[in-house]
Amino acid sequence: MAIDSAEHPLEALPGPTVGAQFGPTVHVVQPDENEQILFAVGDYNPCYLPSKDGTPGLVHPAFLLRLNVRQLATFRPTPTSIAVHARDDVRFHRPIRVNEPFAVTWTVDRFYEKKGKPYWVRRMVITNEAGETCMTRLMHVAFLNQAPS
């Protein structure tokens, strides 16, 4: 049974609330950073490498997916809660090239309950210098209680 965000118990806790926005933070992926991701995931598709004419390659999607905001990544509703990444809905709208600035904004989208567990959804939007949307991501996070040690 879904619970409306306005009446969800997580909404009453201190911390991020629905609509809270973090950012924008501006990033520029350097060639060596992109290379580290390519090596880590073993993906040397030519589109991620500089072209023969010197045009920078595309930023690997794995780099974009690992971007996070500390205030959101460390939020827990109780001291014994753990956060579990439950689901992503990611849309790529246009590519980002290495050395091209882009801005990332995170928004707390909503809270809901599923099978008795509280979840929250964080919306990530990446835009380029022209303000065009390059990527959107809805990240669903479940909160589970762990026994105190």
C-alpha positions as CSV (number, residue, x, y, z in Angstrom):
1,M,0.0,0.0,0.0
2,A,1.5,3.3,-1.0
3,I,1.6,6.1,1.5
4,D,1.3,9.7,0.3
5,S,4.6,11.6,0.8
6,A,2.9,14.2,3.0
7,E,1.9,11.6,5.6
8,H,4.9,9.3,5.4
9,P,6.7,8.7,8.7
10,L,10.1,9.6,7.2
11,E,8.7,13.0,6.4
12,A,8.5,13.8,10.1
13,L,12.1,13.0,10.8
14,P,14.9,15.5,10.8
15,G,16.8,15.4,7.6
16,P,15.9,15.8,3.9
17,T,12.3,16.5,3.1
18,V,10.3,16.1,-0.1
19,G,11.4,18.8,-2.5
20,A,14.7,19.5,-0.8
21,Q,17.3,20.2,-3.5
22,F,21.1,19.8,-3.4
23,G,23.3,21.4,-5.9
24,P,23.9,22.2,-8.6
25,T,27.5,21.1,-8.4
26,V,29.6,21.5,-11.4
27,H,31.9,18.7,-12.6
28,V,34.4,18.3,-15.4
29,V,35.6,14.8,-16.1
30,Q,39.3,14.8,-16.9
31,P,40.7,12.2,-19.4
32,D,42.5,10.3,-16.6
33,E,39.3,10.0,-14.6
34,N,37.4,8.6,-17.6
35,E,40.3,6.2,-18.3
36,Q,40.1,4.8,-14.7
37,I,36.4,4.0,-15.2
38,L,37.1,2.4,-18.6
39,F,39.8,0.2,-17.1
40,A,37.6,-0.7,-14.0
41,V,34.6,-1.8,-16.2
42,G,36.8,-3.1,-19.0
43,D,34.9,-1.1,-21.6
44,Y,37.2,0.5,-24.2
45,N,34.6,1.2,-26.8
46,P,36.1,3.8,-29.2
47,C,33.3,6.3,-28.4
48,Y,34.8,6.8,-24.9
49,L,38.3,7.4,-26.3
50,P,39.6,10.6,-28.0
51,S,39.2,10.5,-31.8
52,K,42.1,10.8,-34.2
53,D,41.2,14.5,-34.8
54,G,41.5,15.2,-31.0
55,T,37.8,15.4,-30.2
56,P,37.5,14.2,-26.6
57,G,35.6,10.9,-26.0
58,L,32.3,10.6,-24.2
59,V,32.1,10.3,-20.4
60,H,31.4,6.7,-19.6
61,P,27.9,6.3,-18.0
62,A,29.4,4.4,-15.1
63,F,31.2,7.7,-14.1
64,L,27.9,9.6,-14.1
65,L,26.1,6.9,-12.1
66,R,28.6,7.0,-9.3
67,L,28.0,10.7,-8.6
68,N,26.3,11.3,-5.2
69,V,25.7,13.9,-2.6
70,R,27.0,13.3,0.9
71,Q,24.0,14.7,2.6
72,L,21.7,12.3,0.8
73,A,24.1,9.3,0.8
74,T,24.5,9.4,4.6
75,F,20.9,10.0,5.6
76,R,19.4,7.3,7.8
77,P,16.0,7.6,9.6
78,T,17.3,5.9,12.7
79,P,20.8,5.1,14.0
80,T,20.3,1.4,13.3
81,S,18.9,1.9,9.8
82,I,20.8,0.8,6.7
83,A,20.1,2.1,3.2
84,V,19.8,-0.4,0.4
85,H,19.8,0.7,-3.2
86,A,16.6,-0.8,-4.6
87,R,16.1,0.4,-8.1
88,D,17.1,2.9,-10.7
89,D,15.3,4.5,-13.6
90,V,18.0,6.2,-15.7
91,R,17.5,8.0,-19.0
92,F,20.3,9.3,-21.1
93,H,19.2,12.3,-23.2
94,R,22.4,13.6,-24.8
95,P,26.1,12.7,-24.4
96,I,28.7,14.5,-22.2
97,R,32.3,14.7,-23.5
98,V,35.4,14.5,-21.4
99,N,36.5,18.1,-20.4
100,E,32.9,19.4,-20.9
101,P,31.5,21.0,-17.7
102,F,28.1,19.7,-16.5
103,A,26.0,20.4,-13.5
104,V,24.3,17.9,-11.2
105,T,21.2,18.6,-9.1
106,W,19.7,16.1,-6.6
107,T,16.1,16.5,-5.4
108,V,14.2,14.4,-2.8
109,D,11.3,13.3,-5.0
110,R,9.1,11.4,-2.7
111,F,8.7,8.8,0.1
112,Y,6.7,5.6,-0.1
113,E,6.2,2.3,1.6
114,K,6.4,-1.1,0.0
115,K,6.0,-4.4,1.8
116,G,6.2,-2.6,5.2
117,K,9.5,-0.9,4.4
118,P,10.1,2.8,3.9
119,Y,11.6,4.0,0.7
120,W,12.6,7.3,-0.7
121,V,13.2,8.4,-4.3
122,R,16.0,10.8,-5.2
123,R,16.0,12.5,-8.5
124,M,19.3,13.4,-10.2
125,V,19.4,15.7,-13.2
126,I,22.6,16.4,-15.2
127,T,22.6,19.4,-17.5
128,N,25.3,20.7,-19.8
129,E,26.5,24.4,-20.0
130,A,23.6,25.2,-22.4
131,G,21.1,24.0,-19.8
132,E,20.1,20.9,-21.8
133,T,19.3,17.8,-19.9
134,C,21.9,15.1,-20.4
135,M,20.7,12.5,-17.9
136,T,17.9,11.9,-15.4
137,R,18.0,9.3,-12.7
138,L,15.3,8.2,-10.2
139,M,17.1,6.3,-7.4
140,H,14.9,4.3,-5.1
141,V,16.4,3.6,-1.7
142,A,14.9,1.2,0.9
143,F,15.6,1.6,4.6
144,L,16.1,-1.6,6.6
145,N,16.6,-1.9,10.4
146,Q,19.6,-3.8,11.5
147,A,20.0,-5.2,15.0
148,P,22.3,-3.0,17.1
149,S,25.7,-4.7,17.6
